[in-house]
């Protein structure tokens, strides 16, 4: 065939046998197909030592930074711990101070109460008498008559020079007679003992001078007078009403 010899004489297009044997990359004169393999420059012993030093320096810098950060965190932790401790100490001190103030106030209240009690006892001591040493005996009927027709009880109660006190005692006893509901229709001897005992205690409380009289005879005399006067007034009122009624009956006739 014509031209067959020319085809036989063309160079092969694939990789040569020698290239395959040598392991070299096949050439690509047309620039198509897979690119040629890149080649790296082999490292020398000097360059390897320089890289190691650089890496070591970087690691040392990071380690230093980590140590600094750790120190900073420990400092912050110490500050927080100190702050908590100071806070606890502050509240503990405040609590102790509050307890001390409460204790001081309690002691002050006790001292004031004790002082008030002493003042009250002293006042009672000065105002009240010892019945074992200063009891005034009840005067006899003859002694009462000898003192005159007016102011016998006033003189017997040793209040001749203090008539205001006598009148105050008399007024208190009269009010107490109404307060404890004595029976004004009967005399002294018919009154309930419990009511009279209560009256005597209240009278003494209002007027310590009455404690000086043995068996409360002064208060007894004041109560008797009051009951007698009440009965006289009631009798007079009844008499008046009776007279008025009789007049009305006569007028009707």
CORDA-V465395 format. One record per residue. N is the residue number from 1. RES is the residue in one letter. BURIAL is b if it has 9 or more other ideal C-beta (glycine too) atoms within 8 Angstrom, else e. Layout:
N	RES	BURIAL
N	RES	BURIAL
//
This chain:
1	X	e
2	X	e
3	X	e
4	X	e
5	X	e
6	X	e
7	X	e
8	X	e
9	X	e
10	X	e
11	X	e
12	X	e
13	X	e
14	X	e
15	X	e
16	X	e
17	X	e
18	X	e
19	X	b
20	X	e
21	X	e
22	X	e
23	X	e
24	X	e
25	X	e
26	X	e
27	X	e
28	X	b
29	X	e
30	X	e
31	X	e
32	X	e
33	X	e
34	X	e
35	X	e
36	X	e
37	X	e
38	X	e
39	X	e
40	X	e
41	X	e
42	X	e
43	X	e
44	X	e
45	X	e
46	X	e
47	X	e
48	X	b
49	X	e
50	X	e
51	X	e
52	X	e
53	X	e
54	X	e
55	X	e
56	X	e
57	X	e
58	X	e
59	X	e
60	X	e
61	X	e
62	X	e
63	X	e
64	X	e
65	X	e
66	X	e
67	X	e
68	X	e
69	X	e
70	X	e
71	X	e
72	X	e
73	X	e
74	X	e
75	X	e
76	X	e
77	X	e
78	X	e
79	X	e
80	X	e
81	X	e
82	X	e
83	X	e
84	X	e
85	X	e
86	X	e
87	X	e
88	X	e
89	X	e
90	X	e
91	X	e
92	X	e
93	X	e
94	X	e
95	X	e
96	X	e
97	X	e
98	X	e
99	X	e
100	X	e
101	X	e
102	X	e
103	X	e
104	X	e
105	X	e
106	X	e
107	X	e
108	X	e
109	X	e
110	X	e
111	X	e
112	X	e
113	X	e
114	X	e
115	X	e
116	X	e
117	X	e
118	X	e
119	X	e
120	X	e
121	X	e
122	X	e
123	X	e
124	X	e
125	X	e
126	X	e
127	X	e
128	X	e
129	X	e
130	X	e
131	X	b
132	X	e
133	X	e
134	X	e
135	X	b
136	X	b
137	X	e
138	X	b
139	X	e
140	X	e
141	X	e
142	X	e
143	X	b
144	X	b
145	X	e
146	X	e
147	X	b
148	X	e
149	X	e
150	X	e
151	X	e
152	X	b
153	X	b
154	X	b
155	X	b
156	X	b
157	X	b
158	X	e
159	X	b
160	X	e
161	X	e
162	X	e
163	X	b
164	X	e
165	X	b
166	X	b
167	X	e
168	X	b
169	X	b
170	X	b
171	X	e
172	X	b
173	X	b
174	X	b
175	X	e
176	X	b
177	X	b
178	X	e
179	X	e
180	X	b
181	X	e
182	X	b
183	X	e
184	X	e
185	X	e
186	X	e
187	X	b
188	X	e
189	X	e
190	X	e
191	X	b
192	X	e
193	X	e
194	X	e
195	X	b
196	X	b
197	X	e
198	X	b
199	X	b
200	X	b
201	X	e
202	X	b
203	X	b
204	X	b
205	X	e
206	X	e
207	X	b
208	X	e
209	X	b
210	X	b
211	X	b
212	X	b
213	X	b
214	X	b
215	X	e
216	X	b
217	X	b
218	X	b
219	X	b
220	X	b
221	X	b
222	X	b
223	X	b
224	X	b
225	X	b
226	X	b
227	X	b
228	X	b
229	X	e
230	X	b
231	X	b
232	X	e
233	X	e
234	X	b
235	X	e
236	X	e
237	X	e
238	X	e
239	X	e
240	X	e
241	X	e
242	X	e
243	X	e
244	X	e
245	X	e
246	X	e
247	X	e
248	X	e
249	X	e
250	X	e
251	X	e
252	X	e
253	X	e
//
